[in-house]
Amino acid sequence: MRSYLVAFREYGIPSRDEVLAMLATAVAGGFIYSFDKWGNETFDLVMGIKNLILYTIMCFLLISAIEVGRRFFAVKLGYKTEFQVWWVAILISVFCVFFTRGWLKFLIPGGFFIKEIPHLRLGHFQYRLKIIDITKVALAGIMGGVFFTVALSGMVAWPITVMFMITIIASLVPIDVPLKIATESTPHSAGSAIVFGSRPALVFAIVLIAGSFILLKFLNFWMTMVLAIIIAAIGGFAYLWIKELKTDLD
């Protein structure tokens, strides 16, 4: 445990540039989610600025939670991740919110680089970077975001919780080139890492997000998380079983 904490302190703490990149993404998210909240009947500058700041802070906290999840598992696997602003995704989100006049609002919360840390990879079955490991890191980020959302749901307004869930769902959208997903020089989106890395993991992520979103309305934090993870695991195994059964029938 001590060696892991030392490794996390060295490789899991975001750099100044990463924090700025996360902040830039959060500001974009704040603008997107507060797009139609600049007044009721008439334009209200003060209300708009307050909502912009509120949603920016909430987006930054969610992005941080996702990053903590990624980094926690990446260091455990012997990798280092680096947050990357995904400008194309932000432009798509801004275009959609303008085009629909605030009806379609979502934020894809950035991409990430991943690379091996040689001495941390010692003892692993395969030394090189593997696509399945990228999938695990991306899935850990999704779980970190869901964990944070459920934990905070009782302390924030319901629209904030909905915004968290929309952002996590949007992160599953595959927006980078699948053929380059295992290249260290190419940033990865969580969506592509999961979609093209493991379909059962995709089913697990979707069921986890949907299940926790529904359950948190009726149960406390721990019951929500435990039941959502169990249901998501059942969903992932069910997908494998159906796929295996279909293969046997063919």
Secondary structure, 3 states (H helix, E strand, C coil): CHHHHHHHHHHCCCCHHHHHHHHHHHHHHHHHHCCCCCCCCCCCHHHHHHHHHHHHHHHHHHHHHHHHHHHHHHHHHCEEEEEECCHHHHHHHHHHHHHCCCCCCCCCCCEEEEEECHHHHCCCCCCCCCHHHHHHHHHHHHHHHHHHHHHHCCCCCHHHHHHHHHHHHHCCCCCCCHHHCCCCCCCECHHHHHHCCCHHHHHHHHHHHHHHHHHCCCCCHHHHHHHHHHHHHHHHHHHHHHHHHHHHHC
